[in-house]
Amino acid sequence: MLFNAIGRMLGSLGEHIAMDLGTANTLLYTRAGGILVNEPSVVAVDADTGKVLAVGRSAKEFLGRTPRRIRAIRPMKDGVIADFEITREMISYFVRRVISGFRLFRPSMVICIPTGITQVEKRAVIEAATDAGAREVLLVEEPMAAAIGAGMPVLEPQGSLVLDIGGGTAEVAVTTLSAIAHAESVRVAGDVMDQAILRYMRDVFRLEIGENTAENVKKLIGSAVPLEDAPVVEVSGKDVFTGTPKVVRVTEGHVREALREPVQAIVQAVFRALERIPPELAGDIYRSGMLLVGGGALLKGLDRHIAGETSLKVRVDDEPLTTVLRGTARAMENRAQFAGVFIN
């Protein structure tokens, strides 16, 4: 017992890290430094030696531009680990970034995960973080973390509705009494939107573009409702038939049409969640509305579109890209208060 007490005391001296391990971006927070990492979840490696050449923002610039000997890899897919070794390398790199110098004690980590992942996928997250140097790993579900980050009453007997649209998954969840009463998770989110734009450009304009270009088009003129005075952008790529460079002019209406199916798939997930909750929680949600977070929340007019479809009040968090991490950090810093939200 003495040794256990000493172990706990020494462990409390180590750093505590909150991590949003996302398909599109990885964010890390420490109590001392705040948000220290907000980088794309991309790793560039030498195809011959396996050596890591770049991680994060610099590696993302490699996408679609690498010679044969270099591979730019996105090790997370649909919110879960698709490449274990590369994910471990990425986590290790980011942890070293936030904890510099000599470390006597290994850090503890709280990591948020999608609601729909399997036990095997949960173990993969824990093992990747442990192999990267964490002494302890706690997991919290992303919609719960988002609700905490937005200051919603997750500990109270009151229903709160959250829609978190990340890179790999869109998750709708109703929280109450430190738990998720019901959740719907669809693997339709930012990446699927980018792919929809890629297909539309190929099918309609006979133009082949890269992932980064599709993402930039989405950010510039992507929308879920018609917009007034939206700019027309020039999109460059190569002609599908001739392979020669080509530039086309694309409007907001073009991109909205490209995104119609993924947007509707997300709306249908909201309807499924609303259909399966008890009447008391439904009453709470009717009064309080829905919170929209994640990178997908930045799609222009999405809140208005969902409000029109569901007749709910919909609000976008002030900083939707960091809501989940802020909630994960708050749960980490107040573990006793939020003990019920950890799922392992």
Disulfide bonds with the S-S distance in Angstrom:
none
